[in-house]
C-alpha cells in the first residue's frame, strides 16, 4: 500500500478517480515540460539538506508523479497558485456545486479521450494482427484450423488427446507479436494446472490437438484470446498472442513428462 503523501491530500478534488481513467490519454506535451523547466533553475542537494527540505522535496515529486498522466490537461502554474491560495486560507473561486460540475465534466472528458484511444488502438492491432496471421499462415510447418488458430508442431507426444472437460498440466511461454514476454511458467519454476474449458478459446482448442509430451507453438487470433478488451497493463486490445505450450499430462492419467 502506498504511503500517504501530498498527492492523497491535494487530490481531494477527486483527481484520483480521474487519474484512473487517464492512463491512456494523449501523449505528454514535451514543449510544456521544457517551458515549465525553464521557469526556475533545478534544485541542488545543498538546498534540500534539512529533514524538512528533504520531505518537502519528496512530497513534491510524489505529487508531480500522481498528476503525470494528466499533465497535458493542466496549467502547472495555476495548479501551484491554487495550492498556495488554499494554504493561505483564501476562498475558492468556485463553490462546491460549481467545483463538482467542473470535476464531473473533466471526468467525462478523460473518459471520452480514453475510450477513443482504446478504440483506435484496437483497430490498429486488429489490422496488424490480420496482416501477421495472413503472412504467418504461409510459413513452413504452420497449420491453420477452421477457427483461425495457427500452430506449428515443435515436438510430438503420445497417448490420448485431452477433452475440454479435462484438467491438464502444462508449461508455457506467452509472447506478444513484438517478441516481448508477458507470462511464463518457466519463470515461476512450476507448471500450470487448469480445466481446459475454463481458459481462452484458443487454448481450449489448441491443447486438445496435443498429446502428453508434445510441445506446440500457437498463434492465437484476438477473438480466440482477450478480444477487444485486452488485459489491463499487459495485453493491448485485439492482440494476437504467441504461445509455446508443453502438455505435460492430463491430470489423473499419470502420463509421464517427455524431456526434450
N, C-alpha and C positions, 0 to 999 in steps of 0.2 A: 504494500500500500504506500503511495507516495506521501512524503511528509507535507504537512501544511505549509503554505508559503503565501506570499502576496498574491499569487495567481488565484488562490482559492478565496481570498478576501475581495480583491478588486473585481473578480468575475462574479460578484453578486448580481450583476446586471444580466445574469443567465447566459453569459458567454460560454460557459462550459457546455451547455446544450447545443449552442451554435457551432462550437468547435467540432463536435462530433459529426455534424453534417458537412463540415468544410474540408474533410480530409482529401477530397478530390477536386477542389476548386481550382481556379485559374492559377497558372504558374506564378512564381514570385516575380515581383517587379524589381529587377536589378537596378534600374535607374533611381527608384525611390530609395533603395538601400544605400546607393552611393551618395545620394543627396542628404540622407539622414546622417551618414557617417561624417559628412563634411561640416555638420553643424558645430561639432565640438571635437577637440583632439581626443585620442584614445587615452583612457586612464592608464596610469603606471602603477606598478606594485607598491611604490612608495606612498601613493595616495590612498591605498587600502591596507595600511599596515595595522590599524587598530582592529579590535574584535568587532566593534560596531560597524566600521567601514567594510570589513570582510562580509559580515552578514548582509549589510545593505547591498553590496555588490552581487552576492549570490541570489538574493531575493529578486533583484532587478533582472538578472539573467534568467531566472526561473519564469518571471513574468513575461519576458520577451519570448521565451520558448513557448509559453502557453498560448500566445496570440499569433505565433508564426504562421499557422495555416490560413489565417485571415488577414495577414499583414497588408496585402494589396487592397483590402477593403477599407483600411483605416488611415486616418491622418495622424501620424505618430505624435506630432507636436500638440494636436488637440487632445489626444489621449493623456499626455503628460500634464497639459493645462487642467484637464478635468480632475486628475489626481490631486494636483496642487490646490485647486479650488475646494475640493472635498475636504482635504486635510486642513485648510484654512477656515473651514466652517461656513463657507459661502453656500447659499441656497442653490439648488439645481436649477438650470434654465428650463427644465421640463418637470411638470408634476407627475405623479405616479401613473395616471391614466395615459398621459402622453408618452411617458417612458415605456410603458407596456406596449403601446401601439408601435413604437419605433422598434422595440425588440422583436415583436411578432413579425413586422414587415421584413426586418433583416433576416430572421429565421427562414421566412418563406423564400426570400431571395437566394439564400445559400442552398436551400433545398432544391430550388429550381435549377440553379447552376450545377449542383452535384448530379441531379438526375440527367441533365443534358450531357454532362461529361461522361457519365456511365453509359448512356445510350450511344454516344459517339465512339467510345472505346469498344463497346460490344460489337458495333457494326464493323469497325476496323479489324477486330480479332476474328470475326466471322469470315470476312473476306480473305484475310491472311491464312486462316486455318483451311478454308476450302482450297486455296491455291496449293498449300503444302500437301494436303491429302491427295489431290489430283496428281501431283508430281510423284509423291511417295508410292502411290499405287503401281507405278511403273518400275520401281526399284527391284533389283534381284531378290527373289525369295519372299517378297511381300505378298500376302493374300488379303483379299477384302471380302468380308461377309456381306450378306444381304442388308444388314443394318447400317453398313458403312464402317464398321470396326475393321481396322487393319492390324495384321500381325505377321511376325516372322518367327519361325521355329529356330531357337538357338540350341536347344538340346531336347531330344525326345525322352519321355519317361516310359513307364509301362504300367499296366494294370487298368483298373476301371476309371471311367470319367466321373467326376463329381456331378451331382444333381444340384439344382438351385437350392433345394432344402437342406443340403449337406453343410456341415461345418468343416471348413478347410483350414490348414495351417500353411502359411506362405512366408517367403521372404520377398521383398520387392524394393525397387528404387523408382521414385517418381520424379520426372523432369518436365519442364516447360519446353516449348519448341526452340527457345534460345539456348537450351542446354543446362539452364540453372536447375539445381535440385531443390525440391520443396518438401520431400519426405523420403525416408529410407529406414527400413528395419535393420539394415546393416549398421547404422549409426547407433541404434539402441541395443544391439547385440542380442536381440531375441526376436523370433518370428511373430507374425500377427496371426490371430485366430478369430474367425468370424463365420456367421451363417452367410453363405454365398448370396442368398436372395436379398440380404439386407445392405448390400453395398451398391455402388453406382452401376447402372445397367451395363456399361462397357465391361466392367469386371465380372458381373454375373454371367454374361455371355462368354467372355473370353476364357475365364478359368475353366468353364465346362468343356472347352476344346482340349484341355490338357489332361495328362495322366500323372500320377505321383512320380517325382524325379525330373519332370520336364521343366524347361526354362524357355519362356517365350518373351518376345518384345511386342508390346501393343501400342498402337497409336489410337487414342480414343477421341472421336469427334465430340465437340462440346455438348451436343444433345444427348450423348450417352455418358456424360460426365457431370459437370456442375452447371451446364447450360448458361443462360444469360444472367444468372445470379452470381456465378463465380464463388469464391471462398475468400471472405474478407481478410485482407492482409497477406494472402498467399497466392491466390489464383484469380486472374482477371476474368471478367465475364466473357463467355464464348471462347474459352481457351481450349485448344487441342492439347491433350495430355499424353505424355510419352512414358510408358511403364516397362520395366523389366521385372518379370514375375517368375519366381520359382515355386512350383507346387510341391510342398514337402510331404504332405499327407492329407488324406481325407480322414478326419477325426473318427476314431473308433475302428478303423480298418487296420491300423498298425503297419501301414506300408512304409518301408524304410526309406530314409533320405538317400538320394543318389548324389555323391560328390562329383564335382567337375573333374 
